[in-house]
Amino acid sequence: MAPSTHAALPRTAETAFYTAVWEITRQIPPGKVFPYGKIAAYIPCPPEVSPDLYRVHRARWAGQAIAVCPDDVPWHRVPAADGRLIIVGKSREEQRRRLEAEGVAFDARGRVKMSLHLWEGPDPAWLEEHGFLRAPDQR
């Protein structure tokens, strides 16, 4: 059997990581979007996780956090980096409806027009105040 290419976030790190994802997502203003990987890039690597493993899986783990987020988290503002609506555990139709209600435009393939709606990210002072990274790796 081939090894899995998807590592799980250790349970000991899950609550803090998910809470951090939700906190950043709450900062995304209406009419803007911010991809999973960009959210995760602001979150320091949990001590239980190797930095290499974290770089590879942090965007997927952010997606898992969005899939189970509390009601006050604007999950609909988190598409894939290429603008696809790939939310797991939520309705893509509902995500699109909510984004359109905020004025977010889509291309002919149904992807968010990222060039028009990509948020620049949290204010550096807010990031520092909340213990997040100021200059995340945006790869």
N, C-alpha and C positions, 0 to 999 in steps of 0.2 A: 504494500500500500504506500502511495506517495505521501510525503509529509504535507500538512496543511500549509497554504500560503497565507492564512489569516490567523495571526496570533491574537489571543484574547487579552484584554486589559486585565491585569491582576485585580481580583476583588478588593484587595486592600487599597488600591488606587482609584477604584471606580467612582466612589461617591465624590471625592474631591475633584476629580477630572470632570465628571458630568456637571457638577455645580459650577465649575469654571466655564464650561461651554455655555451653559444657560445664562450665566452672568454677562458674558460677552455678547451673546445673541440678543439679550434684552437691550443692548445699546444700539443695535441696527435701526436707523430711523425709517419711518414709513417711506415707501417709494424707492428704497435701496435694498440691495442684496449683498450677501457676504458668504462665500463658499466655505464648506466644511474645513478644508485644509488651511485656509487663512485664519479661521477661528482657532484651530488647534495650534497654529504656529505661535500664537501669543501665550500659550500655556506652557509653563516650565515642565520639563520632563519629570515625571514622578520618580522618587528615589528607587522604587521597586522595579523600574523598567530601564533597560539599557538604552542609551541615547540612539544607537543605530536602529533598534527595534521601534523606538518611539517615532523616529523620522519616517519610517516605512508605514506605520499603522495609525498614526495620530488622526489623520483625516477620517478614516473608517470609524475609529472610536468616537470621534466627534459626531459622526452620523448616527451612531448607536445612541449617543446621548440625546440628540434631537428627536429620535424616534420615541423616546420615553419621557419627553420634557413635560414639566408642569404647564397648566393652562395659560399662565401669564407670560410664557416664552413665545415670541413671534417666530415660530418654527418655519413658517411659510417664506421667510426672507432668507432661507439658507438653501440655495441650489448647488449643484455640482459646479466645479470651476468653469466648465464649458457652457453653463446656463441650463443644463438639463434639470428637469424636476425628477429626482430619483429618491425622494423621501420614502423611508421604510416605516411602516406602521401608521402612516397618515395617508390621506387621499391626495393624489396628484391633482385631481380636478379641483378639490378644495384649495390646494396650494395656489393653483393658477388663478382661481376666482378671487382669492384674497389679494394676490399680487396685482391683478388687473384693477381691483377696487382702489389700490394705492397708486395707480397710474403707471405700473410697470408694463413695458412693451415686450412683445415676443416676436421672434423671427418666424419665417415660413415653416421651419422645422419644429416649432413649439418650444424653442429655447429662449430664456431670458436674454434680452439684448444687453449683455454685460457691459459693453462700452458706454451705455447710457445710464446704467443703474448700479454699477459696482460702487459700494461704499468704500471710502478711503481708510476706514478702520477707526478704532477708538482713539481718543485724545491721549497723547503720551503721558500727560499728568495723571489722567484717570487710570491708565495702565499701571503706572508706578504706584499710585495710591492703593491699588487693589492687588499688587503682587504679581502682575503679569509682565511678560517680556516687552521691552520697548521697541526693539528692532528685530522682529521675527524673521526667520528664514522663510521667504515667500515662494520657494520653489514649487 
